[in-house]
Amino acid sequence: MTNTTSETEAAAFRRLLRHLNVERPDVQNIDLMILAGFCRNCLSDWYREAAVERGIEMSRDQAREHVYGEPFAQWKAKHQKDATPEQLAAFETAKKNHP
C-alpha cells in the first residue's frame, strides 16, 4: 500500500467520523447496526485493534473517545436515545443477516 493510499483512506475515515458525529449525531447506533451491521462502537473497536496490531497501546475508552470526538459517556448523554421496541425488534431481525 502506498503512502498516498494510506493518506486517502485516513482522510475518508476522518470524513466518516465527521459525518457521523457532527453532521448526523441524530443517527442512532442501533439504526446503523440495523442497516449496516456496524456502528460507532464497532468503528472504535476496529480502530483500537488496528492500533494494537501496530504496537500502539490503546484502551477501549481511548478508542471510543477518538471515534466519538469526546468521551463516550458525554456523547451518549447528549445524543443517544433509548431504543424503541420497533428498533429492538428490527435489530434482532438484522442480527440474523449480519455475521
N, C-alpha and C positions, 0 to 999 in steps of 0.2 A: 504494500500500500504506500502510495506516495504521500509526502508531507501535505501536498495540496489536497489530496483526497481526505486526509485526516482533518485538515482545517475546515474543509467544506462540510464534512459530517458534523464536526463540532459546532459550526455555525448553525446548521439545521437543527441540531439538538437544542441549542440555546433559543432558537426561534420557537420551537415546540414548547419549551418551558414558558417563554414569554406569552405565547398564545394561551396556554392553559391557565397561567397564574395571573396574568394582567388583563388580557382581553376577554377571557372566558372563565373567571373563577366561579361563575354560577354553574358550570357543568360539574355535576357531582361525580365522585369517583365510581359510585355504583353504576351510574349511567355509562361511563367509559367501560366498565367491566362487562356490562350487558352487551354493548355494541361492539367492542373491540377486543375484549378478553384481557385487557390490561388497564392500569390506572396510574396515577401519580406515585402511589406506593410501589407499584411494580417498577416504574422508572427509577425510583430511588434504590430499590434492591439491585437492579441491573447496574446502576452507576457505582454502587458500593462493590459489587462483585468485580467490575472492571478495574476499579482502583486496587482491590486486593490482589488481583491477578498481576498487577504491575508493581507489587510490593509496597503499596501505599496503605497504611492502616487507616481505617475509617469505620466509625460506628454507624449503626443504623440511623441514629438521630442526626449525625452529621450529614449523611447522605440525604435524608429527608429534608433537612434544612436547605441543602443545596438545590434540590429539586423544587421545593415549595417556595424558596426565596425568603423564608423566615422559619422560625421554629414551628414544627408541625402542630403543636398544641395551639399556638397562636393562630395559624392559618385555619385550623379546624374550628376554633371558636368564632372566627369571622365568617367562614364560608360554608362549612358543612352542615347540612340539614339532616334530620333523621330520615331514614329511608321509609318510603311509603309501603304499604302492603303490596301494591302493584309492582313497585320496583323490586321488592324482595322476591316476589313470585317470578318476575322476569329474570332475575339473577339466577335463581335456581334452575330455570329452564336453560339459560345461556351457559351455565357451568357444564352442562352435558355436551355442548358444542365446542367448548374451548378446552384444550388439554391443560 
